[in-house]
Amino acid sequence: MGTLKDRLNDDLHSAMKSRDELTTATLRMALAAVRNAEVAGSAARDLSDDEVLAVLNKESKKRREAATAFSDAGRAEQAAKERSEGEVLERYLPQQLSDDEIAELVAGALAAGGFTGKGQMGPAMKAAQAAVAGRAEGGRVAAEVRKQLG
């Protein structure tokens, strides 16, 4: 199978052929974000699948936050649209970890690194994020690290 970017392009073409407007618009937005990330910096380059996943995670998070903001403002229709776009993006993201799985991975990372106190929050977070490997939001991981560090 090709890269994740190739899969996004193929799925975009399929959505265009089937006239699926939501999927078409969402994938166009996602591919635009990937292209922007490719040309950011001093020289244009192709992104690895992990970097493309990071861009998709960021876009998915934007959709969740926008849906919450629209819901709070009483704009249910716009909130539903944002949630639908988020669902399209979720198809390309790895399955999110449960709270128990996060606790287990964080405990292992803290034990392996010998982290014991809140003063070591930064290095502990780095180790925990590496263990989780993008399968959970940073806020959830940070909360668990704080809890386990005491």
Buried (B, 14 or more C-beta within 10 A) or exposed (E): EEEBBEBBBEBBEEBBEEEBEEBBBBBBBBBEBBBEBBEEEEEEEEBEEEBBBBBBBEBBBBBBEBBEEBBEEEBEEBBEBBBBBBBBBBEBBEEBBEEEBBBBBBBEBBEEBEBEEEEBBEEBBEBBBEBBEBBBBBEBBBBBBBEBBE
